[in-house]
C-alpha cells in the first residue's frame, strides 16, 4: 500500500506488481533437518539471509536462510505460483 500511495503522489502512471513467488516459512528446532532432508547437505553451509537457487519436486525454488536466533529458519520461495501446494506436500511426506 505504501508503494501505491507513493507512486500516486509522483504523478506518472505506474504499474506495481507482486512477483508470483509465494514463500513458505520453515521454522523451529527441526527446520534445518527438514530443509537438508529435501534439498541436501549444502544447506548447512548457507550464511545468514543468503539465497540459493535449487529445485524440489520438479519445480524451481529459492531457499533463504533466516532467523535472528541461534535456531536457524528458512524460507522456501517457490518460483511457480501455480505449484503452491508442492512444498507443503513435500513437508507432509517427509514426516
N, C-alpha and C positions, 0 to 999 in steps of 0.2 A: 504494500500500500504506500509506503514511503516513497518508493521509486516512482509509482504512478503520480503521486501528488507533486513530487519534484519535477517530473517531466512536464506536467501540465502547466507549471509556472514558467517554464522556459519558452513556451510559445510554439516551437515547431512540432509537427506531427511525429510522434514517437511510438514505435511498436515495442512492447515489452512482453517477452515470452518466458515461460518457465521451461527449462530443458526437461525432456522426458527421461529423467534419471532418478527414479524413486529409490531412496535409501532404506536399508534395513539395518537397524542397530543390533549389535550383538554385545551384550554387557554381562557382567557377573563373573564369579570365580572360575567358571569353566569356559569363558569366552575364547581364550587363546587356544585351548584344547579343541574346541569346536571348529574354529576357523582353520587350524592346522589340519584337522581331520578331513575337511572338504577341499582344501587348496594346497596343502603341502607344508613341509618344514621351513621353507623360506620365510614364512610369515613371522617366525620367532625373531628374525633379524631386522624386522621393519622398525625404523625410528619413529618417534612420536609424531603424529599428524602427517605421516607420509602416505602417499598413494602408490598403488601398484596395479597395473593392468593384468587381468587374468581372465579365465573363463571357467564357468562351473555349470554343469548340466547343459552344455551346448550353447550357452549364451555369454556374451561379453559382459565383464564385470570389473569394476574398480574396487579394490579393498583399501580402506583408510584405517590406519591405527589411530585410536583416540583415547580419551580418558585423562583425567587430571589427578589420578592417584596412582599408587604402585600397581593397582589392578588394571591391566590394560583392557581396553574395549576396542571394538571395531565397528566400522560402518561399511556395509556392502552396498555399492552404488550400481544398480542394475542398468545396463545401457540400452535395454529394450523394454520399455514400459508395458508392452503387451504380454510380457512373460513374468509379470509381477509376482505371481504365486510361487515361482520356482525356488527362490531362497527359503521360503517358509516350508515348502515340501521337502527340500534337502535337509533342513533342520529337523523336521519331524522324523525323517527316515534314518537320521544318524543317531538318534537317541537309543 
